[in-house]
Amino acid sequence: MLPFCDKIRPAHIDDAQLIYSLLQEAFGESYLKFTIYQTPKAEKYIGELIHRGQQSDSLSTYVVEDTGLLLGFYLAIRRSEELFLNFIATSMQARGQGVGRLLLLHFEFAARKRGCLKTGLEVFKSNCKAVDWYRRAGYCLSSCRYHARINIKAYRSGHGPNLDFRQPELEQALIREENAGFSNFHCSVAGKRILLGLIGGDVCNVLEPIDFSLIDVAKAIGRSVIGSRAWLLVHMAEPINEYDGLESVETALYMNKNLL
């Protein structure tokens, strides 16, 4: 019997603050800077996810708690016939004690109980220890995505296409961002529509794959009313080339495990 089996339970909304702190501890800037969780206001969103999971089996969050200490958690999302492991993390003091293995086994048991055919997850290729851990647990590589973080300052001058949008839609998105820490709105570049995320007052995030020039997108944002932001995040199906202002690139491995 694994340790802490009697300590795992569904998360409560009151756990949101501790879960967010654990996210910061476990993943730090290297991962969170590519996500909405880089803003402290994401703590409120975690509470909303926990609440939604209490109303539906499409979301679930479980924690391991012992003597009042949060030792680990996982957040899972139902995607048709797959249960996707959105996050799994353990505290520093719990590492090496089997908490991560317990959470992963519980996640897989939950997937089988819901009739899912497979489980899936995404992990950065640079996190060699985690990749090896998932492989030993039976996960196989299925595909890759590429994430980049670009300094918008490099694209604030010069010529390029405009960022076209409806002003009221942008204003509403900015209000939502102020309240929740993140939001999004539709805009277009050279006549092609994109969904652009806003995070923490300092980041733009291209939320949908684009089939046109990434440089054009960066120039359009850099020369727009939101060009004072520091960073642009992009997520692509193909490897990302070297660009001016490119601060970091990560390869995300999508791995899955058949449950049949």
C-alpha positions as CSV (number, residue, x, y, z in Angstrom):
1,M,0.0,0.0,0.0
2,L,1.4,3.4,-1.0
3,P,1.9,6.0,1.8
4,F,-0.6,8.7,2.2
5,C,-3.4,6.7,0.5
6,D,-5.8,7.8,3.3
7,K,-4.7,11.5,2.8
8,I,-5.9,12.1,-0.7
9,R,-9.2,14.0,-1.1
10,P,-11.1,16.3,-3.5
11,A,-9.8,19.8,-3.3
12,H,-11.9,22.5,-1.6
13,I,-12.1,26.1,-2.8
14,D,-10.2,27.1,0.3
15,D,-7.2,25.1,-1.1
16,A,-6.8,27.5,-4.0
17,Q,-4.2,29.7,-2.3
18,L,-2.0,26.7,-1.3
19,I,-2.4,25.1,-4.7
20,Y,-1.2,28.3,-6.4
21,S,1.8,28.5,-4.0
22,L,2.6,24.9,-4.8
23,L,2.4,25.7,-8.5
24,Q,4.9,28.5,-8.1
25,E,7.2,26.3,-6.0
26,A,7.1,23.3,-8.3
27,F,7.2,24.9,-11.7
28,G,8.6,28.4,-11.1
29,E,9.1,31.0,-13.8
30,S,10.5,28.5,-16.4
31,Y,7.1,27.0,-17.0
32,L,4.5,29.4,-15.6
33,K,5.8,32.3,-17.8
34,F,4.1,30.5,-20.7
35,T,0.7,30.3,-19.0
36,I,-2.0,32.4,-17.4
37,Y,-0.7,31.2,-14.0
38,Q,2.2,33.7,-14.1
39,T,-0.2,36.3,-12.6
40,P,-1.1,36.0,-8.9
41,K,-4.8,36.6,-9.8
42,A,-4.8,33.1,-11.2
43,E,-5.3,31.9,-7.6
44,K,-8.9,33.0,-8.0
45,Y,-9.2,31.1,-11.2
46,I,-8.0,27.9,-9.5
47,G,-10.8,28.4,-7.0
48,E,-13.3,28.7,-9.9
49,L,-11.9,25.5,-11.4
50,I,-12.3,23.6,-8.1
51,H,-15.9,24.8,-7.9
52,R,-16.7,23.8,-11.5
53,G,-15.2,20.4,-10.7
54,Q,-17.6,20.0,-7.8
55,Q,-20.5,20.5,-10.2
56,S,-19.3,18.3,-13.1
57,D,-17.0,15.4,-13.8
58,S,-15.4,17.3,-16.7
59,L,-12.9,18.8,-14.2
60,S,-11.4,17.3,-11.1
61,T,-8.8,18.5,-8.6
62,Y,-7.4,16.3,-5.8
63,V,-4.9,17.1,-3.1
64,V,-2.8,15.1,-0.6
65,E,-3.0,16.7,2.8
66,D,-1.2,15.5,6.0
67,T,-1.4,17.2,9.4
68,G,-2.6,20.4,7.7
69,L,0.1,20.5,5.1
70,L,-0.6,20.3,1.4
71,L,1.8,17.8,0.0
72,G,0.7,17.7,-3.6
73,F,-2.2,18.0,-6.0
74,Y,-3.4,17.2,-9.5
75,L,-5.9,18.9,-11.8
76,A,-7.5,16.8,-14.6
77,I,-9.7,17.8,-17.5
78,R,-12.0,15.4,-19.5
79,R,-11.4,15.6,-23.2
80,S,-13.8,13.3,-24.9
81,E,-12.4,9.8,-24.4
82,E,-9.2,11.1,-22.7
83,L,-8.6,12.4,-19.2
84,F,-5.9,15.0,-19.5
85,L,-3.5,15.8,-16.6
86,N,-3.3,19.6,-16.7
87,F,-1.1,19.8,-13.6
88,I,0.5,17.5,-11.1
89,A,2.9,18.7,-8.4
90,T,4.3,17.9,-5.0
91,S,5.8,20.1,-2.4
92,M,9.6,20.1,-1.8
93,Q,9.2,18.3,1.6
94,A,7.1,15.6,0.1
95,R,9.4,14.6,-2.8
96,G,10.8,11.1,-2.7
97,Q,7.9,9.9,-0.4
98,G,5.6,8.5,-3.1
99,V,3.2,11.4,-3.2
100,G,3.6,12.0,-6.9
101,R,3.1,8.3,-7.7
102,L,0.0,8.2,-5.5
103,L,-1.5,11.2,-7.3
104,L,-0.7,9.7,-10.8
105,L,-2.2,6.4,-9.9
106,H,-5.3,8.1,-8.5
107,F,-5.6,10.1,-11.7
108,E,-5.4,7.0,-13.8
109,F,-7.9,5.2,-11.6
110,A,-10.3,8.2,-12.0
111,A,-9.9,8.0,-15.8
112,R,-10.8,4.3,-15.8
113,K,-13.8,4.9,-13.5
114,R,-15.1,7.5,-15.9
115,G,-14.8,5.2,-18.9
116,C,-11.9,7.0,-20.5
117,L,-9.8,5.1,-23.0
118,K,-6.6,6.9,-22.3
119,T,-4.8,9.5,-20.2
120,G,-2.7,12.3,-21.5
121,L,-0.4,15.0,-20.4
122,E,2.1,17.6,-21.6
123,V,5.6,18.0,-20.3
124,F,8.5,20.2,-21.3
125,K,11.3,18.2,-23.1
126,S,13.8,20.2,-21.0
127,N,12.4,18.6,-17.8
128,C,14.3,15.4,-18.4
129,K,13.5,14.0,-14.9
130,A,9.8,14.4,-15.4
131,V,9.9,12.9,-18.9
132,D,11.7,9.9,-17.7
133,W,9.3,9.5,-14.8
134,Y,6.3,9.5,-17.1
135,R,7.9,7.0,-19.5
136,R,8.6,4.6,-16.6
137,A,4.9,5.0,-15.7
138,G,3.9,3.8,-19.2
139,Y,3.4,7.1,-21.1
140,C,4.5,7.3,-24.7
141,L,5.3,10.3,-26.9
142,S,2.4,11.2,-29.3
143,S,3.2,14.7,-30.6
144,C,5.1,17.9,-29.9
145,R,4.2,21.6,-29.6
146,Y,6.6,24.5,-29.5
147,H,6.2,27.5,-27.2
148,A,8.1,30.8,-27.6
149,R,8.4,34.0,-25.5
150,I,9.3,37.1,-27.5
151,N,10.2,40.5,-26.3
152,I,7.7,42.9,-28.0
153,K,10.1,45.8,-27.7
154,A,12.0,44.5,-30.7
155,Y,8.9,45.1,-32.9
156,R,7.7,48.5,-31.7
157,S,9.2,50.5,-34.6
158,G,9.4,50.1,-38.4
159,H,6.8,49.2,-41.0
160,G,4.3,46.3,-40.8
161,P,0.6,45.4,-40.8
162,N,-1.8,46.9,-38.3
163,L,-3.6,45.1,-35.5
164,D,-7.3,45.6,-36.3
165,F,-9.9,45.2,-33.6
166,R,-13.2,46.6,-32.3
167,Q,-12.3,49.2,-29.5
168,P,-15.3,48.2,-27.3
169,E,-14.2,44.5,-27.4
170,L,-10.6,45.5,-26.4
171,E,-11.9,47.7,-23.6
172,Q,-14.0,44.8,-22.2
173,A,-11.1,42.4,-22.5
174,L,-8.9,44.9,-20.5
175,I,-11.5,45.1,-17.8
176,R,-11.8,41.3,-17.5
177,E,-8.0,41.1,-17.4
178,E,-7.9,43.6,-14.5
179,N,-10.4,41.6,-12.6
180,A,-9.3,38.0,-13.3
181,G,-5.7,38.4,-14.3
182,F,-6.2,37.3,-17.9
183,S,-8.7,37.5,-20.8
184,N,-8.8,37.4,-24.6
185,F,-10.4,39.2,-27.6
186,H,-10.6,38.7,-31.3
187,C,-8.5,40.8,-33.7
188,S,-7.0,40.5,-37.1
189,V,-3.6,41.0,-38.8
190,A,-3.5,41.6,-42.5
191,G,-7.1,40.4,-42.7
192,K,-6.5,37.2,-40.9
193,R,-8.4,36.7,-37.6
194,I,-6.6,35.7,-34.4
195,L,-7.7,35.2,-30.8
196,L,-5.3,37.2,-28.6
197,G,-4.9,36.6,-24.9
198,L,-4.0,39.2,-22.3
199,I,-2.2,38.3,-19.1
200,G,-1.3,40.3,-16.1
201,G,-1.1,43.7,-17.9
202,D,2.3,42.7,-19.4
203,V,1.8,39.8,-21.7
204,C,0.0,39.0,-25.0
205,N,-0.7,35.4,-25.9
206,V,-1.6,34.1,-29.4
207,L,-4.2,31.5,-28.4
208,E,-4.9,29.8,-31.7
209,P,-2.4,28.3,-34.3
210,I,-1.6,30.8,-37.1
211,D,-0.7,29.9,-40.6
212,F,0.9,33.2,-41.5
213,S,4.0,35.2,-40.5
214,L,4.8,35.3,-36.8
215,I,6.8,38.4,-37.4
216,D,3.8,40.2,-38.9
217,V,1.9,39.4,-35.7
218,A,4.7,40.7,-33.5
219,K,5.0,43.9,-35.5
220,A,1.2,44.5,-35.5
221,I,1.1,44.1,-31.7
222,G,4.3,46.0,-31.1
223,R,2.9,49.0,-33.0
224,S,-0.6,48.9,-31.5
225,V,-2.1,50.4,-28.4
226,I,-1.1,47.3,-26.4
227,G,2.4,47.4,-27.7
228,S,3.8,48.7,-24.4
229,R,3.5,45.2,-23.0
230,A,6.7,43.3,-22.6
231,W,6.1,39.8,-23.9
232,L,4.4,37.9,-26.7
233,L,3.6,34.2,-26.2
234,V,3.1,31.9,-29.2
235,H,2.4,28.2,-29.5
236,M,3.1,26.4,-32.7
237,A,2.8,22.9,-34.2
238,E,6.1,23.4,-36.0
239,P,9.6,24.2,-34.6
240,I,10.0,28.0,-34.1
241,N,12.9,29.7,-35.9
242,E,15.2,32.3,-34.5
243,Y,13.5,35.8,-34.3
244,D,14.6,39.2,-33.0
245,G,13.6,39.5,-29.4
246,L,13.2,35.7,-28.8
247,E,13.8,35.2,-25.1
248,S,13.1,31.5,-24.7
249,V,11.7,28.5,-26.6
250,E,10.4,25.2,-25.1
251,T,9.3,22.0,-26.7
252,A,6.3,20.5,-25.1
253,L,5.8,16.7,-25.4
254,Y,2.3,15.4,-25.5
255,M,2.4,11.9,-24.0
256,N,-0.4,9.5,-23.4
257,K,-1.2,6.1,-22.0
258,N,-3.8,3.6,-23.3
259,L,-6.0,2.2,-20.5
260,L,-7.4,-0.7,-22.4
